[in-house]
Amino acid sequence: MAEPQVQKWQTLEDGLENLTRASGPIPKPGADEVLVEISAVSLNYRDTEVIMGMYNHHKTITDTTEPLVPCSDMCGTVIAVGDGPHTIPWSVGDRVLSTFIQTHLTGQIKAKDMSYGLGKPLEGSLQTHRVFPSYGLVKAPDYLPDEEASCLPIAAVTAWMAINGMRPIGQPGGKGETILLQGTGGVSVSGLQIAKASGATAIITSSSPTKLARAAALGADHTINYTTTPSWQDSVMSLTGNEGADVILECGGAQTLHKSLDCVAFGGLIACIGYVSGKEDDPAGSRMNLNLLALRRNVTLKGIINGPRDRFVEMCEFYDKHQIRPVVDRVFGFEEAREAVKYLFGGKHFGKVVVRVKA
C-alpha cells in the first residue's frame, strides 16, 4: 500500500501561471517540532510578489533556484509531536496558526529573523502537511472556523501592530483616536475591525463605492472614494476638524505617503505597511523632503513587518474578547490555488482570499 503523500503547490518565482502541483513524502517532526495537517491557507499580496519573482527588496533574504512552496498563513491541526522538551507544549489535536517570521518571538524584529519567513525563504504553507518548530505556532481561537482563523497571521497581526505596536504589550489602545485605513484589502479591513472594537473613529478609502458601502456596514465612521476625491488628504483633515488622523495604515506607498503626511495628526503615527501604488518615488526634487515633512507635524514613521509571537497571542485574546470575525471575500478549493492567487492579484477582493486545503 502506498505511503500517504504531501500535496503541495510550488513556484520557481516565474509567474502566477507557472504555479504547479507536486507531491512528496510526509515529513516527520524532530526535537521541538510538530507535524501539522493544514486545513486552510489565506493569501496575502506578498505571496503574489513571491510567485512573480518581485519580492526582492529585502537584502537579507537570498534567492534560490529550488522550487518553493509559497504562502505563510495557515490554520491546521497538530497530528504528531516530536521527541524531547518543547519550547511551547502542543498535543495531538490542537488547532494552531502559523506565525509569519518563525523566530520572531518578542520585541523588535532583527536581521537574522528575516531568514525564517514562511513562503520565502522558508517553504510555505500552501500544502497539506508541514513540520513547524513548536515556537512557530499559536493557538487558534476556538470560536473561529478554520477558513476565518487562517486570516489572522499576516493581515490581522500587521494591523494590530500598526495600531498597538508602539504601545506596551497588554495595554492596547485606540479609544478616542482617529485611525485612517487605506484600501479594503486584508490588512485595512482587519484594521477597521480592530479600530472599531477599540473605540476609535475609523476613516477608510477605496475607489469602489460597493467596497466603501461594505466598509460602512462593518462600522467605518467615514468613507472616502479616492478616485472621485483625489485630494483625499484634505477630506481627512476636514472630517477631523483639521486635527488629522492619529494613526494611518499606509498601504499605498509611492502615490499615497506624501498625502498621509499631509493629514496625520501632530505627534501621529504613520505605519508603513505596503506599496500597492508603487515602490519607487517621484524623481528627487519633485516633492518636499521626507525629513522635513516628518518634522513638520512631529510624525513617527514606522515600518511594519508583521509582529512577534507574543503580540500575536495578545491580539488573539483581543479578538476572542470582542468576537471579531475576519472578513473572507472568497474561498477556493486546494486544486484552485492558481486561480486564487490570480483573483487576489486582480484586486477585486474585500478582505481576505482563502484556499481550503482540507476538504
C-alpha positions in Angstrom: 0.0 0.0 0.0 1.4 3.4 -1.0 2.5 5.8 1.8 0.5 8.9 2.2 1.9 11.9 0.3 2.1 15.6 1.0 0.3 17.5 -1.8 1.8 20.9 -2.4 1.9 23.9 -4.7 5.3 25.1 -5.8 6.8 28.1 -7.6 10.1 28.9 -9.3 9.1 32.6 -8.8 8.5 32.9 -12.5 4.8 33.9 -12.7 1.4 33.1 -11.4 0.6 31.0 -14.4 3.6 28.7 -13.6 2.4 27.7 -10.1 2.5 23.9 -10.2 1.3 20.9 -8.2 3.8 18.5 -6.6 3.9 15.7 -4.0 6.3 14.1 -1.7 6.7 12.0 1.5 5.0 13.4 4.6 7.8 14.7 6.9 8.3 13.5 10.5 8.8 16.0 13.3 12.1 16.1 15.1 13.1 17.5 18.5 11.0 20.6 19.5 8.8 20.2 16.3 5.3 19.2 15.5 3.6 17.9 12.3 0.5 19.9 11.3 -2.2 18.8 8.9 -3.1 22.1 7.2 -6.8 22.9 6.8 -6.9 26.4 5.3 -4.5 28.9 3.9 -5.2 32.6 3.5 -3.4 34.6 0.8 -1.5 37.9 1.0 -0.2 40.3 -1.6 3.3 39.2 -0.6 2.5 35.7 -1.9 1.8 37.1 -5.4 5.0 39.0 -5.3 7.0 35.9 -4.4 5.4 33.8 -7.1 6.1 36.5 -9.7 9.7 37.0 -8.6 9.1 40.5 -7.4 9.7 40.1 -3.7 13.3 41.3 -3.8 13.5 44.5 -1.7 14.8 42.7 1.5 18.5 42.4 1.0 18.7 39.9 3.9 16.6 37.4 2.0 18.6 35.3 -0.5 17.1 33.9 -3.7 17.1 30.3 -4.6 16.7 28.3 -7.8 14.9 25.4 -6.0 11.1 25.1 -6.2 9.4 26.9 -3.3 6.1 26.3 -1.5 4.6 29.8 -1.2 2.3 31.4 1.3 2.6 31.9 5.1 -0.8 31.9 6.7 -2.4 28.7 7.8 -4.8 27.1 10.2 -4.3 23.4 10.9 -4.3 20.6 13.4 -1.3 19.0 15.2 -1.2 15.3 14.2 2.3 14.3 15.5 4.7 15.6 18.2 8.5 15.2 18.0 10.6 13.9 20.8 12.4 15.9 23.6 11.4 19.0 25.5 9.3 21.6 23.6 9.6 25.4 23.8 5.8 25.5 23.5 4.0 22.3 24.5 1.5 21.1 21.9 -0.7 18.0 21.9 -2.1 16.0 19.0 -5.5 17.5 18.1 -4.6 21.1 18.9 -5.8 23.7 16.4 -2.9 26.0 15.5 -2.0 29.0 13.4 1.4 29.7 11.9 3.5 32.7 12.7 5.0 34.5 9.7 8.6 35.1 10.9 9.1 31.8 12.8 11.9 33.0 15.1 10.4 36.4 15.9 9.1 35.7 19.4 9.2 39.1 21.1 10.3 42.6 20.7 11.8 44.3 17.6 12.5 42.0 14.6 16.2 41.6 13.8 18.0 41.0 10.5 18.7 37.4 11.4 14.9 36.7 11.8 14.3 37.6 8.1 15.8 34.2 7.1 12.9 32.5 8.9 9.9 33.9 7.0 7.3 31.4 5.7 6.8 31.3 2.0 10.3 32.8 1.4 12.9 32.0 2.2 11.4 29.0 4.2 8.9 26.7 2.5 5.4 28.0 3.0 2.0 26.7 3.9 0.3 26.0 0.6 0.5 22.3 1.2 -1.4 19.6 3.0 1.2 18.9 5.8 4.2 20.8 7.2 6.5 20.4 10.1 6.8 23.5 12.4 9.0 24.3 15.3 6.9 24.4 18.4 7.5 28.1 18.9 6.4 28.9 15.3 2.7 28.4 16.2 -0.1 29.9 18.3 -3.4 28.5 19.4 -6.3 29.2 17.0 -9.2 30.9 18.7 -11.9 28.3 19.4 -14.8 30.4 18.1 -13.4 30.8 14.6 -13.7 28.2 11.8 -10.5 27.2 10.0 -11.1 29.5 7.0 -11.5 32.6 9.2 -8.8 31.7 11.6 -6.3 31.3 8.8 -6.7 35.0 8.0 -5.0 36.1 11.3 -1.2 35.6 10.9 -0.3 38.4 8.5 -3.2 40.7 7.8 -4.6 40.9 11.4 -1.2 40.9 13.2 0.1 43.6 10.8 -3.0 45.7 11.5 -2.7 45.0 15.2 1.0 46.1 15.2 0.2 49.2 13.2 -2.3 50.3 15.8 -0.8 48.9 19.0 2.8 48.0 18.3 4.1 51.3 19.8 2.1 50.7 23.0 3.2 48.4 25.8 2.1 44.8 25.4 -1.1 44.1 27.3 -2.2 47.7 27.0 -3.9 48.1 23.6 -5.3 51.5 22.8 -7.2 53.4 20.2 -10.2 54.6 22.2 -10.9 58.2 21.2 -8.3 58.2 18.4 -8.9 58.6 14.7 -7.5 55.8 12.5 -7.2 56.1 8.7 -7.2 52.9 6.7 -6.1 52.9 3.0 -8.0 50.5 0.8 -10.1 47.4 1.6 -7.6 44.6 1.4 -6.9 42.2 4.3 -4.8 44.5 6.4 -7.1 47.5 6.1 -10.3 45.6 6.8 -8.6 43.9 9.8 -7.5 47.4 11.0 -11.1 48.6 10.6 -12.4 45.8 12.8 -9.7 46.3 15.4 -10.2 50.1 15.4 -14.0 49.8 16.0 -13.6 47.2 18.7 -11.1 49.6 20.4 -13.5 52.5 20.4 -11.7 54.5 17.7 -13.1 56.6 14.9 -12.3 54.9 11.6 -11.9 56.5 8.2 -11.4 54.3 5.2 -10.6 54.9 1.5 -11.3 52.9 -1.7 -12.0 53.5 -5.4 -15.1 51.3 -5.2 -18.5 52.6 -3.9 -19.5 49.0 -3.3 -16.5 48.3 -1.1 -17.0 51.6 0.7 -20.6 50.5 1.4 -19.3 47.2 2.8 -16.8 49.1 5.0 -19.6 51.3 6.3 -21.6 48.2 7.2 -18.6 47.0 9.2 -18.6 50.2 11.2 -16.5 52.7 9.3 -17.4 56.2 10.5 -16.3 57.9 7.3 -15.6 56.6 3.8 -13.7 58.4 1.0 -13.6 57.5 -2.7 -10.0 58.4 -3.7 -10.9 58.3 -7.4 -13.7 60.9 -7.1 -11.8 62.7 -4.3 -8.1 62.5 -5.4 -7.1 65.1 -2.7 -8.5 62.7 0.0 -6.0 64.1 2.5 -8.0 67.3 2.5 -11.2 65.4 3.3 -9.4 63.6 6.2 -8.4 67.0 7.6 -12.0 68.3 7.2 -13.5 65.2 8.9 -11.2 65.6 11.9 -11.6 69.3 12.4 -8.2 69.9 10.9 -6.6 67.7 13.6 -5.6 64.9 11.3 -5.5 61.1 11.9 -3.7 59.8 14.9 -2.8 56.5 13.2 -2.5 55.9 9.5 -2.2 52.4 8.0 -0.1 53.4 5.0 -0.6 50.7 2.4 -0.2 52.6 -0.8 3.4 53.7 -0.9 4.7 55.9 -3.7 1.4 57.6 -4.5 0.0 57.9 -1.0 2.7 58.5 1.6 3.0 62.3 0.9 -0.8 62.6 1.2 -0.7 60.7 4.5 2.0 63.2 5.7 -0.4 66.0 4.9 -3.3 64.6 7.0 -1.6 62.9 10.0 -2.2 64.5 13.4 0.6 66.3 15.2 2.6 63.6 17.0 0.7 61.0 15.0 1.9 57.6 13.7 2.2 56.5 10.0 2.6 52.7 9.9 4.2 51.9 6.6 2.7 48.5 5.7 2.6 48.2 1.9 3.3 49.7 -1.5 0.4 48.7 -3.8 0.7 52.1 -5.6 4.4 51.5 -6.3 7.9 51.1 -4.7 9.7 53.9 -6.4 9.1 57.6 -5.5 8.9 60.5 -7.9 12.3 61.9 -9.1 14.3 63.6 -6.5 13.4 67.3 -6.0 9.8 67.0 -7.2 8.5 66.7 -3.7 9.2 68.2 -0.3 11.9 66.3 1.5 10.6 63.5 3.7 12.7 64.5 6.6 11.1 68.0 6.6 7.6 66.5 6.2 8.1 64.3 9.2 9.4 67.2 11.2 6.6 69.5 10.2 4.0 67.6 12.1 6.2 65.7 14.6 5.4 62.5 12.9 6.6 58.9 13.7 7.1 56.9 10.5 7.2 53.2 11.5 7.9 50.3 9.1 5.8 47.2 10.0 7.0 43.7 9.2 4.2 41.7 10.9 4.8 41.2 14.6 6.3 38.9 17.2 4.6 35.8 18.6 3.7 37.3 21.9 1.8 40.2 20.2 0.0 37.6 18.1 -1.1 35.9 21.2 -2.2 39.3 22.7 -4.2 40.0 19.5 -5.9 36.6 19.6 -7.1 37.4 23.2 -8.5 40.7 22.0 -10.2 39.0 19.1 -11.7 36.4 21.4 -12.9 39.1 23.8 -14.6 41.1 21.1 -15.6 38.0 19.0 -14.1 39.6 15.9 -14.7 37.5 12.7 -12.2 38.1 9.9 -13.9 39.1 6.6 -13.4 36.3 4.0 -14.2 37.5 0.5 -14.0 34.1 -1.3 -12.9 30.6 -0.6 -11.2 28.4 -3.3 -10.5 24.7 -3.3 -6.9 23.4 -3.0 -7.0 22.4 -6.6 -7.9 26.0 -7.5 -4.9 27.6 -5.8 -3.6 29.1 -9.1 -6.9 30.8 -9.7 -7.0 32.0 -6.1 -3.7 33.9 -6.4 -4.8 35.4 -9.7 -8.0 36.6 -8.1 -6.1 38.2 -5.2 -3.7 39.9 -7.6 -6.6 41.3 -9.6 -7.5 43.4 -6.5 -11.3 42.9 -6.7 -11.5 41.3 -3.2 -12.8 42.9 0.0 -11.0 41.4 3.0 -9.3 38.0 2.6 -9.0 35.3 0.0 -8.7 31.8 1.4 -7.7 28.4 -0.1 -9.4 25.5 1.7 -6.7 22.8 1.8 -8.6 20.0 3.6 -12.0 19.2 2.1 
